[in-house]
C-alpha cells in the first residue's frame, strides 16, 4: 500500500530527476534557433511574393502588348508594378500572412484570396482617383490579378514546403495538458505542418505521460515549469489543452500566462461541437461564443452547388478522353458492363444509385460470400472496415483504377444531377448507419461527396471511426475555402496515390 501511495505522489509531483535532464537537453538544442530565423522566414515569404508578382506582371504585360492593336504599353503601365506590388504585399501583411503561423488551410486560402481582391480594388480606386486610369491597361490589371489569384496559394505552399525541408518553417509552442486532448493536439500539430506550430514540450498539473514523452514531445513538469521555460527560452505561444479543468483554475492560469506568453490559446470543453466559423461576443459583460453552421444558410448551399456545377462542366470536358480510354480498357480486361452502380444514402436519408467504373468481377457477390465463410480473418476485417485490403475480386484494370481513384469519375453524373457533391462525406450504405450513431444526424444534412477529408487525409490508413470523425468535422466546419483545399489535396492524393487502397 505504501509503494502505491508513493507512486501516486511521484506522478502528481513532477520528478525533476527523471524529467528535467531530458527537457533541458532538448531545449539547449532548441535555443540555437535565434530570432533571426523567424525574420528570415518572413523575408523568404515576402521575396517569393515579390518574385511571383514581377513574373506575373511581366508575363501578362508581354501577352497584352503582343496581342493589342494599340501598340506598346504606356510607361505608366510598366512602372506601376512597384506600387501594385507594394499594395499587394501590404495587404497580405495586414491579413496576417507574414508568416501566417496557426492559420488552418481553409483560413489561409481565404486570406490569400481576399488579399488579391483587396489589392485589385485598391489599385483600381487609386488609378481612377489619380486620373491615370486611361494610361493603364485594364487587361493587364485583370490578367495579372487573375494569375495571382491562382498562383499565389501554390507559391506560398511551395515556399513553406521548402523551408520545412531545411528546418526553417515553424515556431516553437508548448502544450499544457498531457491527457487525451493534449495527445490529440500534439498529433494534429505534427500532421498539419502548414500551421507552423512545433510542439517542443508538454506540461501538466498532475499527469505525467508514460516514459516522460507524449507523442515524441518531452514532458517538462508542472505549469510553473512551463512559465519558467517560456521566460528562459523566449517561447511566446502556449496552448492550454486541459478542457476539463475548472473555470477558476483556467482564469488564474490565463492571468499568469499573459505575463510570459504573447499568444495564449485555449482548447474549450465544447471542442466536440464547436465549428470554425465561431466569433466571440461581449454581451455587455458576459462572454459568449457565436457558433454558425454555414450549411444552414441558403446562400452557402447555392455557392456549394455553383462550385459543383462549375467543376463538373469544366472538369468533365477536360477529362472526357480519359473517360473513354478507361471504358475501353475495362471492356478489354474482363467481360461485363463498363459501369457499376450501388444504392447509397444521400441527404435526409434518401437513396440514390452511386455510379463507378466496374473494378470487380461480375460474380463479386458470390465470391465475397465464399471468402467470408471460409476465412474468419477476412470476415473480421470486412466487419471492421467494410472492405478488404487484398481483395481477390478486383480485376487487373480495376486495381489500377482504385489505386488512382479513377474508378469514381462516373460519379460526376451524380454531382451533375444533384445527388452528390464534389466534396462531402463519403457515400455509405444502409448497413453502415449504426456505426455512425449520433453522427448520422449530421451526415444526412449534406450531400455525400466524390472526395472528402478522409480521402485526402490518409485514405486507406484511416480507421472507420476516424472517417466518421472526419465526416462530422466536415459538416460542422464547411466553407467554400475548405472545399477548395480538399479539391486541391485530392489532385495531389490521386497523382501520388497517397494512401490508396
PyMOL commands that set and color helices and strands:
alter all, ss='L'
color gray80, all
select helices_A, chain A and resi 2-12+16-30+35-67+75-79+81-94+105-129+133-135+138-165+180-191+193-195+210-212+223-233+247-257+294-296+298-333+347-349+364-374+376-385+396-404+406-408+411-416+430-436+439-443+453-456+459-461+464-477+480-496
alter helices_A, ss='H'
color red, helices_A
select strands_A, chain A and resi 171-176+197-203+213-214+217-221+237-240+263-266+278-283+286-291+339-345+351-357+421-423+449-451
alter strands_A, ss='S'
color yellow, strands_A
deselect
rebuild
show_as cartoon
